[in-house]
Amino acid sequence: MNKLFLNSVALWAVFLVFLSFPAKAHEHPQERVFKDLRAQAKPLDDLSSFLRMYIGDCQAGAEAAGCRQQSAVFRQDANQRSYVFFAFDEAIALDVRAAAEGQFRIGWLPFFSAFGYALSAHPPKQWNKAGLPIYSYMYLRGHLPPETSLEELLRWHKVGRLAAEVVFMPKGTWKATSSKTSLEGLKATWKAIRIFDSRSGETVGIWLN
Protein backbone atom coordinates (compact mmCIF):
# COMPACT_ATOMS: atom_id res chain seq x y z
CA MET A 1 0.00 0.00 0.00
CA ASN A 2 2.80 2.40 0.93
CA LYS A 3 4.64 1.57 -2.29
CA LEU A 4 1.51 2.19 -4.36
CA PHE A 5 0.96 5.48 -2.54
CA LEU A 6 4.56 6.59 -3.19
CA ASN A 7 4.27 5.68 -6.89
CA SER A 8 1.07 7.74 -7.16
CA VAL A 9 2.79 10.71 -5.52
CA ALA A 10 5.72 10.39 -7.93
CA LEU A 11 3.39 10.34 -10.96
CA TRP A 12 1.58 13.44 -9.72
CA ALA A 13 4.92 15.18 -9.23
CA VAL A 14 5.92 14.43 -12.82
CA PHE A 15 2.52 15.61 -14.04
CA LEU A 16 2.81 18.91 -12.13
CA VAL A 17 6.32 19.50 -13.51
CA PHE A 18 4.98 18.91 -17.04
CA LEU A 19 2.22 21.46 -16.45
CA SER A 20 4.78 24.00 -15.32
CA PHE A 21 6.22 24.21 -18.87
CA PRO A 22 4.49 26.59 -21.32
CA ALA A 23 2.22 24.81 -23.78
CA LYS A 24 3.47 24.66 -27.34
CA ALA A 25 1.11 25.52 -30.18
CA HIS A 26 0.24 22.65 -32.47
CA GLU A 27 2.59 22.64 -35.45
CA HIS A 28 1.76 20.95 -38.72
CA PRO A 29 4.46 18.35 -39.65
CA GLN A 30 5.08 20.07 -42.99
CA GLU A 31 5.84 23.33 -41.19
CA ARG A 32 8.80 21.77 -39.42
CA VAL A 33 10.24 20.61 -42.75
CA PHE A 34 9.63 24.03 -44.28
CA LYS A 35 11.35 25.78 -41.37
CA ASP A 36 14.42 23.57 -41.86
CA LEU A 37 14.56 24.39 -45.58
CA ARG A 38 14.06 28.10 -44.88
CA ALA A 39 16.84 28.08 -42.27
CA GLN A 40 19.26 26.68 -44.86
CA ALA A 41 18.29 29.29 -47.47
CA LYS A 42 19.65 32.80 -47.97
CA PRO A 43 16.96 35.50 -47.73
CA LEU A 44 16.41 37.75 -50.75
CA ASP A 45 15.17 41.25 -49.97
CA ASP A 46 14.91 42.18 -53.65
CA LEU A 47 14.16 39.42 -56.17
CA SER A 48 14.55 41.73 -59.16
CA SER A 49 18.11 42.74 -58.21
CA PHE A 50 19.04 39.09 -57.73
CA LEU A 51 17.61 38.14 -61.15
CA ARG A 52 19.40 41.02 -62.90
CA MET A 53 22.73 40.01 -61.37
CA TYR A 54 22.22 36.28 -61.99
CA ILE A 55 20.99 36.54 -65.59
CA GLY A 56 23.35 39.39 -66.48
CA ASP A 57 21.70 42.74 -67.17
CA CYS A 58 24.56 43.92 -69.36
CA GLN A 59 24.23 46.76 -71.86
CA ALA A 60 26.28 46.94 -75.03
CA GLY A 61 29.54 48.84 -74.75
CA ALA A 62 33.03 48.65 -73.38
CA GLU A 63 31.85 47.42 -69.98
CA ALA A 64 29.66 44.59 -71.33
CA ALA A 65 32.38 41.92 -71.23
CA GLY A 66 33.24 42.69 -67.61
CA CYS A 67 29.54 42.70 -66.70
CA ARG A 68 29.01 39.25 -68.26
CA GLN A 69 32.07 37.88 -66.49
CA GLN A 70 30.81 39.24 -63.17
CA SER A 71 27.42 37.58 -63.71
CA ALA A 72 29.08 34.26 -64.59
CA VAL A 73 31.03 34.32 -61.32
CA PHE A 74 27.88 35.27 -59.44
CA ARG A 75 25.92 32.37 -61.01
CA GLN A 76 28.62 29.86 -60.14
CA ASP A 77 28.41 30.84 -56.48
CA ALA A 78 24.61 31.18 -56.42
CA ASN A 79 24.08 27.69 -57.84
CA GLN A 80 25.60 26.20 -54.70
CA ARG A 81 22.89 27.41 -52.33
CA SER A 82 19.16 27.89 -51.93
CA TYR A 83 17.27 31.15 -51.50
CA VAL A 84 14.01 32.30 -49.96
CA PHE A 85 11.84 35.32 -50.76
CA PHE A 86 8.37 36.67 -50.02
CA ALA A 87 5.70 37.26 -52.64
CA PHE A 88 2.73 39.45 -51.77
CA ASP A 89 -0.56 40.27 -53.48
CA GLU A 90 0.07 41.02 -57.18
CA ALA A 91 3.48 39.30 -57.15
CA ILE A 92 1.87 35.87 -56.68
CA ALA A 93 -0.94 34.13 -58.55
CA LEU A 94 -3.06 31.83 -56.38
CA ASP A 95 -6.14 29.72 -57.05
CA VAL A 96 -8.07 28.79 -53.90
CA ARG A 97 -10.84 26.20 -54.35
CA ALA A 98 -13.18 24.50 -51.92
CA ALA A 99 -12.81 20.70 -52.03
CA ALA A 100 -14.70 18.30 -49.75
CA GLU A 101 -16.72 19.69 -46.85
CA GLY A 102 -14.49 21.96 -44.76
CA GLN A 103 -11.47 21.29 -46.98
CA PHE A 104 -9.81 23.29 -49.73
CA ARG A 105 -6.95 23.31 -52.22
CA ILE A 106 -4.54 26.09 -53.08
CA GLY A 107 -2.99 26.35 -56.51
CA TRP A 108 0.17 28.43 -56.89
CA LEU A 109 1.58 29.51 -60.21
CA PRO A 110 5.25 28.45 -60.49
CA PHE A 111 6.23 31.66 -62.25
CA PHE A 112 7.40 34.95 -60.72
CA SER A 113 8.32 38.01 -62.74
CA ALA A 114 10.32 41.04 -61.67
CA PHE A 115 11.07 44.01 -63.93
CA GLY A 116 11.38 42.13 -67.20
CA TYR A 117 12.99 38.97 -65.82
CA ALA A 118 11.36 35.75 -64.66
CA LEU A 119 11.81 32.92 -62.19
CA SER A 120 10.47 29.49 -63.15
CA ALA A 121 11.55 25.87 -63.48
CA HIS A 122 11.54 26.05 -67.30
CA PRO A 123 10.78 28.51 -70.10
CA PRO A 124 7.13 28.86 -71.11
CA LYS A 125 5.88 26.41 -73.72
CA GLN A 126 2.74 28.39 -74.49
CA TRP A 127 1.76 32.05 -74.68
CA ASN A 128 -1.63 33.78 -74.54
CA LYS A 129 -2.95 36.27 -77.09
CA ALA A 130 -1.39 39.16 -75.18
CA GLY A 131 2.05 37.55 -75.45
CA LEU A 132 2.21 36.52 -71.80
CA PRO A 133 3.57 33.11 -70.75
CA ILE A 134 1.17 30.34 -69.75
CA TYR A 135 1.93 28.03 -66.82
CA SER A 136 -0.24 25.53 -64.94
CA TYR A 137 -1.05 25.80 -61.24
CA MET A 138 0.61 23.42 -58.79
CA TYR A 139 -1.83 22.41 -56.06
CA LEU A 140 -1.49 21.69 -52.37
CA ARG A 141 -4.00 20.75 -49.69
CA GLY A 142 -4.61 23.66 -47.36
CA HIS A 143 -5.48 23.70 -43.66
CA LEU A 144 -7.44 26.40 -41.86
CA PRO A 145 -5.76 28.57 -39.23
CA PRO A 146 -7.34 28.43 -35.74
CA GLU A 147 -10.79 30.02 -35.48
CA THR A 148 -10.99 30.60 -39.24
CA SER A 149 -13.80 29.42 -41.51
CA LEU A 150 -13.42 28.35 -45.12
CA GLU A 151 -15.68 31.22 -46.19
CA GLU A 152 -13.39 33.68 -44.41
CA LEU A 153 -10.30 32.23 -46.08
CA LEU A 154 -11.93 32.54 -49.50
CA ARG A 155 -12.57 36.21 -48.74
CA TRP A 156 -8.90 36.66 -47.82
CA HIS A 157 -7.99 35.34 -51.24
CA LYS A 158 -10.35 37.74 -53.02
CA VAL A 159 -8.88 40.80 -51.31
CA GLY A 160 -5.25 39.71 -51.81
CA ARG A 161 -4.58 38.94 -48.17
CA LEU A 162 -2.78 35.65 -48.85
CA ALA A 163 0.97 35.73 -49.47
CA ALA A 164 3.78 33.24 -50.08
CA GLU A 165 7.24 32.40 -48.83
CA VAL A 166 9.19 30.63 -51.57
CA VAL A 167 12.36 28.52 -51.29
CA PHE A 168 14.25 27.68 -54.49
CA MET A 169 17.66 26.77 -55.84
CA PRO A 170 19.10 28.33 -59.04
CA LYS A 171 20.09 25.99 -61.86
CA GLY A 172 20.96 28.23 -64.79
CA THR A 173 19.17 30.57 -67.17
CA TRP A 174 16.70 30.33 -70.04
CA LYS A 175 15.39 32.48 -72.89
CA ALA A 176 12.02 32.33 -74.62
CA THR A 177 10.42 34.31 -77.43
CA SER A 178 6.88 34.62 -78.70
CA SER A 179 5.55 36.70 -81.58
CA LYS A 180 5.09 39.59 -79.13
CA THR A 181 7.46 38.96 -76.25
CA SER A 182 11.08 38.15 -75.53
CA LEU A 183 11.75 36.91 -72.01
CA GLU A 184 14.81 35.87 -70.01
CA GLY A 185 14.57 33.88 -66.79
CA LEU A 186 16.31 31.99 -64.05
CA LYS A 187 15.83 28.22 -64.12
CA ALA A 188 14.74 27.32 -60.59
CA THR A 189 14.43 24.06 -58.71
CA TRP A 190 11.48 24.61 -56.37
CA LYS A 191 12.20 23.40 -52.85
CA ALA A 192 9.11 24.55 -50.94
CA ILE A 193 6.42 27.18 -50.73
CA ARG A 194 4.37 28.33 -47.76
CA ILE A 195 1.07 30.11 -48.27
CA PHE A 196 0.11 32.27 -45.31
CA ASP A 197 -2.16 35.03 -44.04
CA SER A 198 -0.18 38.25 -44.54
CA ARG A 199 -1.81 39.87 -41.49
CA SER A 200 -1.34 37.19 -38.84
CA GLY A 201 1.44 35.12 -40.43
CA GLU A 202 -0.63 31.94 -39.92
CA THR A 203 0.16 29.17 -42.39
CA VAL A 204 -2.71 27.98 -44.60
CA GLY A 205 -0.80 25.56 -46.83
CA ILE A 206 2.65 24.17 -47.62
CA TRP A 207 4.02 22.55 -50.77
CA LEU A 208 7.23 20.51 -50.53
CA ASN A 209 9.28 19.11 -53.36
One Martini backbone bead per residue (centre of mass of N, CA, C, O) as a GRO file, in nm:
protein
  209
    1MET     BB    1   0.059   0.062  -0.022
    2ASN     BB    2   0.301   0.255   0.010
    3LYS     BB    3   0.412   0.209  -0.276
    4LEU     BB    4   0.161   0.307  -0.429
    5PHE     BB    5   0.157   0.588  -0.303
    6LEU     BB    6   0.441   0.677  -0.403
    7ASN     BB    7   0.383   0.641  -0.707
    8SER     BB    8   0.153   0.849  -0.720
    9VAL     BB    9   0.320   1.090  -0.626
   10ALA     BB   10   0.528   1.078  -0.858
   11LEU     BB   11   0.328   1.120  -1.092
   12TRP     BB   12   0.223   1.396  -0.995
   13ALA     BB   13   0.495   1.539  -1.008
   14VAL     BB   14   0.538   1.506  -1.312
   15PHE     BB   15   0.276   1.645  -1.399
   16LEU     BB   16   0.340   1.925  -1.267
   17VAL     BB   17   0.597   1.978  -1.427
   18PHE     BB   18   0.466   1.972  -1.707
   19LEU     BB   19   0.268   2.216  -1.645
   20SER     BB   20   0.504   2.432  -1.604
   21PHE     BB   21   0.517   2.429  -1.898
   22PRO     BB   22   0.476   2.572  -2.184
   23ALA     BB   23   0.261   2.563  -2.430
   24LYS     BB   24   0.251   2.425  -2.745
   25ALA     BB   25   0.182   2.479  -3.050
   26HIS     BB   26   0.046   2.347  -3.309
   27GLU     BB   27   0.237   2.163  -3.557
   28HIS     BB   28   0.281   2.110  -3.866
   29PRO     BB   29   0.487   1.889  -4.017
   30GLN     BB   30   0.557   2.070  -4.268
   31GLU     BB   31   0.668   2.314  -4.110
   32ARG     BB   32   0.931   2.187  -4.013
   33VAL     BB   33   1.049   2.145  -4.293
   34PHE     BB   34   1.034   2.435  -4.388
   35LYS     BB   35   1.214   2.560  -4.167
   36ASP     BB   36   1.468   2.408  -4.253
   37LEU     BB   37   1.484   2.521  -4.543
   38ARG     BB   38   1.488   2.821  -4.462
   39ALA     BB   39   1.749   2.809  -4.283
   40GLN     BB   40   1.932   2.725  -4.547
   41ALA     BB   41   1.848   2.994  -4.665
   42LYS     BB   42   1.878   3.287  -4.852
   43PRO     BB   43   1.775   3.594  -4.826
   44LEU     BB   44   1.552   3.803  -5.030
   45ASP     BB   45   1.479   4.143  -5.070
   46ASP     BB   46   1.547   4.143  -5.401
   47LEU     BB   47   1.462   3.979  -5.680
   48SER     BB   48   1.541   4.163  -5.918
   49SER     BB   49   1.843   4.198  -5.849
   50PHE     BB   50   1.912   3.899  -5.861
   51LEU     BB   51   1.828   3.849  -6.157
   52ARG     BB   52   2.015   4.056  -6.291
   53MET     BB   53   2.280   3.929  -6.187
   54TYR     BB   54   2.240   3.636  -6.285
   55ILE     BB   55   2.171   3.688  -6.593
   56GLY     BB   56   2.271   3.973  -6.706
   57ASP     BB   57   2.254   4.321  -6.710
   58CYS     BB   58   2.394   4.395  -7.018
   59GLN     BB   59   2.523   4.638  -7.191
   60ALA     BB   60   2.639   4.784  -7.448
   61GLY     BB   61   2.999   4.790  -7.451
   62ALA     BB   62   3.292   4.810  -7.276
   63GLU     BB   63   3.142   4.671  -7.005
   64ALA     BB   64   3.010   4.396  -7.091
   65ALA     BB   65   3.227   4.181  -7.036
   66GLY     BB   66   3.252   4.234  -6.730
   67CYS     BB   67   2.954   4.182  -6.665
   68ARG     BB   68   2.942   3.884  -6.762
   69GLN     BB   69   3.164   3.781  -6.573
   70GLN     BB   70   3.025   3.858  -6.308
   71SER     BB   71   2.772   3.678  -6.353
   72ALA     BB   72   2.918   3.407  -6.375
   73VAL     BB   73   3.030   3.412  -6.086
   74PHE     BB   74   2.761   3.444  -5.944
   75ARG     BB   75   2.629   3.180  -6.046
   76GLN     BB   76   2.832   2.977  -5.933
   77ASP     BB   77   2.761   3.050  -5.637
   78ALA     BB   78   2.443   3.035  -5.639
   79ASN     BB   79   2.423   2.718  -5.720
   80GLN     BB   80   2.508   2.627  -5.406
   81ARG     BB   81   2.225   2.752  -5.318
   82SER     BB   82   1.957   2.871  -5.136
   83TYR     BB   83   1.639   3.053  -5.150
   84VAL     BB   84   1.438   3.329  -5.006
   85PHE     BB   85   1.101   3.466  -5.060
   86PHE     BB   86   0.858   3.715  -5.094
   87ALA     BB   87   0.499   3.710  -5.189
   88PHE     BB   88   0.269   3.966  -5.281
   89ASP     BB   89  -0.019   3.968  -5.418
   90GLU     BB   90   0.070   4.052  -5.739
   91ALA     BB   91   0.332   3.849  -5.719
   92ILE     BB   92   0.092   3.631  -5.687
   93ALA     BB   93  -0.064   3.328  -5.804
   94LEU     BB   94  -0.386   3.218  -5.698
   95ASP     BB   95  -0.592   2.909  -5.628
   96VAL     BB   96  -0.891   2.887  -5.450
   97ARG     BB   97  -1.052   2.572  -5.347
   98ALA     BB   98  -1.311   2.393  -5.281
   99ALA     BB   99  -1.376   2.080  -5.161
  100ALA     BB  100  -1.449   1.928  -4.932
  101GLU     BB  101  -1.582   1.944  -4.641
  102GLY     BB  102  -1.373   2.187  -4.502
  103GLN     BB  103  -1.203   2.189  -4.767
  104PHE     BB  104  -0.892   2.273  -4.953
  105ARG     BB  105  -0.726   2.433  -5.234
  106ILE     BB  106  -0.396   2.537  -5.355
  107GLY     BB  107  -0.287   2.734  -5.619
  108TRP     BB  108   0.037   2.777  -5.770
  109LEU     BB  109   0.238   2.980  -5.964
  110PRO     BB  110   0.551   2.883  -6.125
  111PHE     BB  111   0.573   3.222  -6.153
  112PHE     BB  112   0.811   3.499  -6.150
  113SER     BB  113   0.818   3.849  -6.180
  114ALA     BB  114   1.092   4.109  -6.248
  115PHE     BB  115   1.159   4.351  -6.445
  116GLY     BB  116   1.171   4.140  -6.716
  117TYR     BB  117   1.205   3.895  -6.529
  118ALA     BB  118   1.234   3.537  -6.444
  119LEU     BB  119   1.084   3.264  -6.238
  120SER     BB  120   1.151   2.921  -6.328
  121ALA     BB  121   1.186   2.586  -6.427
  122HIS     BB  122   1.088   2.690  -6.718
  123PRO     BB  123   1.008   2.770  -7.009
  124PRO     BB  124   0.767   2.862  -7.198
  125LYS     BB  125   0.529   2.682  -7.417
  126GLN     BB  126   0.313   2.911  -7.379
  127TRP     BB  127   0.086   3.166  -7.514
  128ASN     BB  128  -0.097   3.433  -7.519
  129LYS     BB  129  -0.242   3.692  -7.693
  130ALA     BB  130  -0.056   3.904  -7.518
  131GLY     BB  131   0.233   3.748  -7.468
  132LEU     BB  132   0.195   3.561  -7.226
  133PRO     BB  133   0.274   3.329  -7.015
  134ILE     BB  134   0.202   2.974  -6.966
  135TYR     BB  135   0.087   2.819  -6.665
  136SER     BB  136   0.049   2.577  -6.421
  137TYR     BB  137  -0.088   2.478  -6.149
  138MET     BB  138   0.011   2.404  -5.811
  139TYR     BB  139  -0.108   2.177  -5.571
  140LEU     BB  140  -0.250   2.206  -5.237
  141ARG     BB  141  -0.330   2.125  -4.911
  142GLY     BB  142  -0.517   2.289  -4.692
  143HIS     BB  143  -0.525   2.474  -4.368
  144LEU     BB  144  -0.684   2.604  -4.109
  145PRO     BB  145  -0.680   2.837  -3.907
  146PRO     BB  146  -0.757   2.935  -3.618
  147GLU     BB  147  -1.074   3.050  -3.619
  148THR     BB  148  -1.133   2.962  -3.931
  149SER     BB  149  -1.308   2.988  -4.216
  150LEU     BB  150  -1.357   2.916  -4.541
  151GLU     BB  151  -1.501   3.180  -4.617
  152GLU     BB  152  -1.280   3.365  -4.505
  153LEU     BB  153  -1.047   3.265  -4.684
  154LEU     BB  154  -1.180   3.339  -4.955
  155ARG     BB  155  -1.174   3.642  -4.891
  156TRP     BB  156  -0.872   3.678  -4.868
  157HIS     BB  157  -0.817   3.611  -5.162
  158LYS     BB  158  -0.985   3.843  -5.296
  159VAL     BB  159  -0.805   4.077  -5.127
  160GLY     BB  160  -0.492   3.982  -5.105
  161ARG     BB  161  -0.398   3.835  -4.817
  162LEU     BB  162  -0.231   3.632  -4.952
  163ALA     BB  163   0.087   3.468  -4.923
  164ALA     BB  164   0.448   3.401  -4.988
  165GLU     BB  165   0.706   3.147  -4.929
  166VAL     BB  166   1.009   3.097  -5.118
  167VAL     BB  167   1.197   2.804  -5.214
  168PHE     BB  168   1.514   2.796  -5.396
  169MET     BB  169   1.722   2.678  -5.679
  170PRO     BB  170   1.964   2.745  -5.888
  171LYS     BB  171   2.005   2.627  -6.266
  172GLY     BB  172   2.010   2.877  -6.448
  173THR     BB  173   1.912   2.970  -6.779
  174TRP     BB  174   1.661   3.140  -6.994
  175LYS     BB  175   1.492   3.157  -7.320
  176ALA     BB  176   1.207   3.340  -7.469
  177THR     BB  177   0.982   3.348  -7.767
  178SER     BB  178   0.745   3.542  -7.915
  179SER     BB  179   0.564   3.747  -8.124
  180LYS     BB  180   0.569   3.973  -7.859
  181THR     BB  181   0.796   3.820  -7.677
  182SER     BB  182   1.086   3.864  -7.461
  183LEU     BB  183   1.246   3.622  -7.236
  184GLU     BB  184   1.415   3.608  -6.921
  185GLY     BB  185   1.551   3.342  -6.699
  186LEU     BB  186   1.538   3.149  -6.410
  187LYS     BB  187   1.635   2.829  -6.324
  188ALA     BB  188   1.429   2.648  -6.103
  189THR     BB  189   1.431   2.474  -5.794
  190TRP     BB  190   1.181   2.366  -5.611
  191LYS     BB  191   1.139   2.327  -5.256
  192ALA     BB  192   0.925   2.553  -5.136
  193ILE     BB  193   0.589   2.653  -5.009
  194ARG     BB  194   0.423   2.922  -4.827
  195ILE     BB  195   0.099   2.981  -4.726
  196PHE     BB  196  -0.026   3.301  -4.597
  197ASP     BB  197  -0.123   3.530  -4.366
  198SER     BB  198  -0.028   3.865  -4.382
  199ARG     BB  199  -0.131   3.948  -4.089
  200SER     BB  200  -0.059   3.684  -3.893
  201GLY     BB  201   0.121   3.433  -4.036
  202GLU     BB  202  -0.059   3.207  -4.095
  203THR     BB  203  -0.080   2.894  -4.205
  204VAL     BB  204  -0.251   2.734  -4.510
  205GLY     BB  205   0.006   2.614  -4.679
  206ILE     BB  206   0.218   2.336  -4.811
  207TRP     BB  207   0.493   2.290  -5.036
  208LEU     BB  208   0.684   1.994  -5.132
  209ASN     BB  209   0.954   1.836  -5.306
   0.00000   0.00000   0.00000
